[in-house]
Amino acid sequence: MRSILLVSLVLNVTLAVALVTWLAFAPKKAPRVVNTANFAGINSNAIRIVKTNLLIRPRTFTWQEVESQDYATYVQNLRELGMPETTIRDIIVADIGLLFSKRKRDEDAKQDVEWWRSAPSYEAQSNALARAHAIESERTALLTKLLGENWDKGRTAQQPALLALTGPVLGNLPDDAKALVQDVATRTRDRVNAYLAEKEAKGEPPDVAEMARLREETRQQLAAVLNPQQLEEFLLRYSDNANRLRRELTGFNATPEEFRAIFRVVDQIDRDIQLRYSGDDLASQRARQNLEQQRLAAVRNVVGNDRFAAYQTAQDPSFHEALAAAQQAGGNDETALALYEIQRATADEVNRIRSDSTLTEAERQQQLREAVMEQQKARSLVLGEPAPAESAANAAPSPPAFQPHVVAPFETLGQLSLRYGVRLSALREANPGVDINRVRPGTVINIPASEAPNSPPLPPGLPARR
């Protein structure tokens, strides 16, 4: 037993001497110092520096944190712990991105898009761009301060959201609901693009009913996520029918209340036409025209007679021409309306001169020149341009090439061709982008001047030429 104790004592002494020798001659190395950031007063899940040198990130940061020295200290701590710079960048960009995303959502909720206008006003566009630029500039400046120059080098550009969910209703949706809505919109876009690509590969035009069916699927998916009020707000801003209605109301200057009321009464009618009666067969044409009459009556009912007259004016292609001329000259809607009235008055005068059988050909040409001259003078006065020289009255007459025509129920392109004595191709060229066989009753279209000196006799049953 004594021998065992003696051996143990010798071993312990030997180990002690070895330990002292190693401590005496080992190289001195300064311990790594990690700065502490004081987040405890703001966030209960604060950053903690423990003996293992592991750092626990807080769940979220506030504006006060990221703008304080504490957040810069947090970034420095990540570097001191040897974390790769790309990982640090991803962490910080994600933190800052969350904060700015919330700020943008708050701004969107307060600043809605002008969904009732055919085109947003210049002021609204400028303000929206200025807000977006200010937020992005502040985000970039903060990240540059924290990560240094060229922090975004090599990063993939951030993909913008498909839809800007704005306004007091959509802007305040919970984040999970917004994500679901964006997912529905993304899948809809992919389905539509795939269908269009398939039809293009086959050399076939898209089917109106199939496109409508795809849109109906989207509505059903959205209805599973949004309540009726939220769904209506979405449809007013982003649905295909709302986009069509905005184009239709160009120049009408609908108020938000008018646009909403019109959309409510025409949306279901438009969906029925697109889904069930978009074909060219006789039954579909008659059903479509009956629904168009119902649509017209519904619009008149919700806007009243006075505004309905303005609605009909906005459907006239001649008014769209006047509106474009006014906008090009820097004018407003009143300018466009004045140009439109001048154009209509000139067209009426030209038609009167042409149909006056008491005039000789020389007298007719002279009066046509005078009518055109009066039109040019009136337009110059409205647009603030120099008046045309009087010598222009001696130039060859160039009366308006079109006269307006209000489409009656069941009226077709062929009937109009016979009635006015003009070629089918001329009617199509005078109304680009308009399918006359499908336009709504009450729509005003352009009728080009007849190429024949005398119109052909009208078939029985057709009304006399207007």
Backbone hydrogen bonds, N-H to C=O, Kabsch-Sander energy under -0.5 kcal/mol:
donor,donor_aa,acceptor,acceptor_aa,energy
5,L,1,M,-2.1
6,L,2,R,-2.2
7,V,3,S,-2.1
8,S,4,I,-2.2
9,L,5,L,-2.3
10,V,6,L,-2.2
11,L,7,V,-2.1
12,N,8,S,-2.2
13,V,9,L,-2.3
14,T,10,V,-2.2
15,L,11,L,-2.4
16,A,12,N,-2.2
17,V,13,V,-2.4
18,A,14,T,-2.2
19,L,15,L,-2.2
20,V,16,A,-2.3
21,T,17,V,-2.4
22,W,18,A,-2.2
23,L,19,L,-2.3
24,A,20,V,-1.9
25,F,21,T,-1.7
26,A,22,W,-1.5
34,V,32,R,-0.5
35,N,33,V,-0.5
39,F,37,A,-1.6
42,I,39,F,-1.6
43,N,39,F,-3.2
46,A,44,S,-1.0
50,V,48,R,-0.7
50,V,54,L,-1.0
53,N,50,V,-2.3
56,I,48,R,-0.7
57,R,55,L,-0.6
66,V,62,T,-2.2
67,E,63,W,-1.8
68,S,65,E,-1.3
71,Y,65,E,-0.9
71,Y,68,S,-0.6
72,A,68,S,-1.0
73,T,69,Q,-2.3
74,Y,70,D,-2.1
75,V,71,Y,-2.1
76,Q,72,A,-2.2
77,N,73,T,-2.5
78,L,74,Y,-1.7
79,R,75,V,-1.5
80,E,76,Q,-2.6
81,L,77,N,-1.8
82,G,79,R,-1.9
83,M,78,L,-1.9
88,I,84,P,-2.3
89,R,85,E,-2.7
90,D,86,T,-2.2
91,I,87,T,-2.3
92,I,88,I,-2.6
93,V,89,R,-2.9
94,A,90,D,-1.9
95,D,91,I,-2.3
96,I,92,I,-2.8
97,G,93,V,-2.5
98,L,94,A,-2.1
99,L,95,D,-1.6
100,F,96,I,-2.5
101,S,97,G,-2.3
102,K,98,L,-1.9
103,R,99,L,-2.0
104,K,100,F,-2.5
105,R,101,S,-2.4
106,D,102,K,-2.2
107,E,103,R,-2.1
108,D,104,K,-2.9
109,A,105,R,-2.3
110,K,106,D,-1.3
111,Q,107,E,-2.3
112,D,110,K,-0.7
115,W,113,V,-1.9
117,R,114,E,-1.6
125,Q,121,S,-2.5
126,S,122,Y,-2.6
127,N,123,E,-2.6
128,A,124,A,-2.4
129,L,125,Q,-2.5
130,A,126,S,-2.5
131,R,127,N,-2.5
132,A,128,A,-2.4
133,H,129,L,-2.5
134,A,130,A,-2.3
135,I,131,R,-2.3
136,E,132,A,-2.3
137,S,133,H,-2.5
138,E,134,A,-2.1
139,R,135,I,-2.2
140,T,136,E,-2.5
141,A,137,S,-2.4
142,L,138,E,-2.2
143,L,139,R,-2.2
144,T,140,T,-2.2
145,K,141,A,-2.0
146,L,142,L,-1.9
147,L,143,L,-3.0
148,G,144,T,-2.0
151,W,148,G,-0.8
153,K,150,N,-1.5
155,R,152,D,-1.9
165,L,163,L,-0.9
166,T,164,A,-1.4
167,G,108,D,-2.1
170,L,166,T,-0.6
171,G,167,G,-1.6
172,N,169,V,-0.6
173,L,170,L,-1.5
178,K,174,P,-2.4
179,A,175,D,-2.3
180,L,176,D,-1.8
181,V,177,A,-2.4
182,Q,178,K,-2.7
183,D,179,A,-2.0
184,V,180,L,-2.3
185,A,181,V,-2.5
186,T,182,Q,-2.5
187,R,183,D,-2.5
188,T,184,V,-2.3
189,R,185,A,-2.3
190,D,186,T,-2.2
191,R,187,R,-2.3
192,V,188,T,-2.7
193,N,189,R,-2.6
194,A,190,D,-2.3
195,Y,191,R,-2.3
196,L,192,V,-2.7
197,A,193,N,-2.4
198,E,194,A,-2.0
199,K,195,Y,-2.3
200,E,196,L,-2.4
201,A,197,A,-2.2
202,K,198,E,-1.4
203,G,199,K,-0.5
203,G,200,E,-1.0
204,E,199,K,-2.9
211,M,207,D,-2.4
212,A,208,V,-2.2
213,R,209,A,-2.2
214,L,210,E,-2.1
215,R,211,M,-1.9
216,E,212,A,-2.1
217,E,213,R,-2.0
218,T,214,L,-1.7
219,R,215,R,-2.0
220,Q,216,E,-2.2
221,Q,217,E,-2.2
222,L,218,T,-2.5
223,A,219,R,-2.5
224,A,220,Q,-0.9
225,V,222,L,-1.6
226,L,222,L,-3.1
231,L,227,N,-2.8
232,E,228,P,-2.2
233,E,229,Q,-2.1
234,F,230,Q,-2.1
235,L,231,L,-2.7
236,L,232,E,-2.6
237,R,233,E,-1.1
237,R,234,F,-0.5
238,Y,234,F,-2.7
239,S,235,L,-1.7
243,N,239,S,-1.9
244,R,240,D,-2.3
245,L,241,N,-2.3
246,R,242,A,-2.3
247,R,243,N,-1.9
248,E,244,R,-2.5
249,L,245,L,-2.0
250,T,247,R,-1.4
252,F,249,L,-2.3
253,N,249,L,-0.8
259,F,255,T,-2.8
260,R,256,P,-2.2
261,A,257,E,-2.3
262,I,258,E,-2.8
263,F,259,F,-2.7
264,R,260,R,-2.1
265,V,261,A,-1.3
266,V,262,I,-1.9
267,D,263,F,-2.2
270,D,266,V,-2.8
271,R,267,D,-2.2
272,D,268,Q,-2.3
273,I,269,I,-2.3
274,Q,270,D,-2.4
275,L,271,R,-2.6
276,R,272,D,-2.6
277,Y,272,D,-0.9
277,Y,273,I,-1.1
285,Q,281,D,-2.3
286,R,282,L,-2.4
287,A,283,A,-2.4
288,R,284,S,-2.7
289,Q,285,Q,-2.4
290,N,286,R,-2.1
291,L,287,A,-2.2
292,E,288,R,-2.2
293,Q,289,Q,-1.9
294,Q,290,N,-1.9
295,R,291,L,-2.5
296,L,292,E,-2.5
297,A,293,Q,-2.3
298,A,294,Q,-2.3
299,V,295,R,-2.2
300,R,296,L,-2.3
301,N,297,A,-2.1
302,V,298,A,-1.7
303,V,299,V,-1.9
304,G,300,R,-2.1
307,R,303,V,-0.5
308,F,304,G,-1.9
309,A,305,N,-1.7
310,A,306,D,-1.2
311,Y,307,R,-2.2
312,Q,308,F,-2.4
313,T,309,A,-2.0
314,A,310,A,-2.0
315,Q,311,Y,-0.7
315,Q,312,Q,-1.0
316,D,313,T,-1.6
319,F,316,D,-0.7
320,H,316,D,-1.5
321,E,317,P,-1.9
322,A,318,S,-2.2
323,L,319,F,-2.8
324,A,320,H,-2.3
325,A,321,E,-2.2
326,A,322,A,-2.4
327,Q,323,L,-2.4
328,Q,324,A,-2.2
329,A,325,A,-1.5
330,G,327,Q,-1.2
331,G,326,A,-3.6
336,A,332,N,-2.0
337,L,333,D,-2.4
338,A,334,E,-2.2
339,L,335,T,-2.4
340,Y,336,A,-2.3
341,E,337,L,-2.3
342,I,338,A,-2.1
343,Q,339,L,-2.4
344,R,340,Y,-2.4
345,A,341,E,-2.5
346,T,342,I,-2.4
347,A,343,Q,-2.3
348,D,344,R,-2.5
349,E,345,A,-2.1
350,V,346,T,-2.7
351,N,347,A,-2.3
352,R,348,D,-2.1
353,I,349,E,-2.4
354,R,350,V,-2.5
355,S,351,N,-1.7
356,D,352,R,-0.7
356,D,353,I,-0.9
357,S,355,S,-1.0
359,L,356,D,-1.1
364,R,360,T,-2.7
365,Q,361,E,-2.3
366,Q,362,A,-2.1
367,Q,363,E,-2.6
368,L,364,R,-2.2
369,R,365,Q,-2.1
370,E,366,Q,-2.2
371,A,367,Q,-2.3
372,V,368,L,-2.3
373,M,369,R,-2.3
374,E,370,E,-2.3
375,Q,371,A,-2.0
376,Q,372,V,-2.3
377,K,373,M,-2.3
378,A,374,E,-2.4
379,R,375,Q,-2.6
380,S,376,Q,-2.3
381,L,377,K,-2.1
382,V,378,A,-2.1
383,L,379,R,-2.6
384,G,380,S,-0.9
385,E,380,S,-2.4
392,A,389,A,-1.7
393,A,390,E,-2.1
394,N,391,S,-1.6
395,A,392,A,-1.4
403,Q,447,I,-1.9
405,H,445,I,-1.8
407,V,405,H,-0.6
407,V,443,T,-3.1
411,E,408,A,-1.8
416,L,412,T,-2.0
417,S,413,L,-2.2
418,L,414,G,-2.1
419,R,415,Q,-2.7
420,Y,416,L,-2.4
421,G,417,S,-1.1
422,V,417,S,-1.3
427,L,423,R,-1.8
428,R,424,L,-2.1
429,E,425,S,-2.5
430,A,426,A,-1.9
431,N,427,L,-0.7
431,N,428,R,-0.8
434,V,431,N,-1.9
435,D,433,G,-0.5
436,I,434,V,-1.0
438,R,435,D,-2.2
439,V,435,D,-0.9
442,G,407,V,-2.9
443,T,440,R,-2.0
445,I,405,H,-2.9
445,I,443,T,-0.5
447,I,403,Q,-2.5
449,A,401,A,-1.3
451,E,421,G,-0.8
452,A,421,G,-0.6
462,L,459,P,-1.7
